[in-house]
Amino acid sequence: MYIIFRCDCGRALYSREGAKTRKCVCGRTVNVKDRRIFGRADDFEEASELVRKLQEEKYGSCHFANPSKRE
């Protein structure tokens, strides 16, 4: 089981349930149990899709999921 949460920088992340910390790409080490949980997923593929959707909601579409949309 995976949980989806945000770093202080705003980036959406996922981690295995039960993990204590997670390193964000911004450099911060995030204490997972102190975070607000945005969702749960059964496997990493579902978790990465949920993270992608959260990122697109906040920052807009960047076409990582479907390269055919690029112009």
Phi, psi and omega in degrees: 000138180240149176242149182245133182209176179244148172279170176296334179283347178106350182289135175279138181224163170227156181208155174298141176296133182101347177290144182273318182225163177214136179269127178271161179291342178283347178109347180283146170261118187261130174279108190297319186290346177268002184266152172283131182271124180267340180183171178226150180219151181280328181222170185292332179292317177294320179297317180293327177292318177295321177297317179301317179294319177297319178297319180292326177297320184277317188248356182090170183285135178240006173062031175288327186283327185224094183297342181289346179281346181293149178243000000 
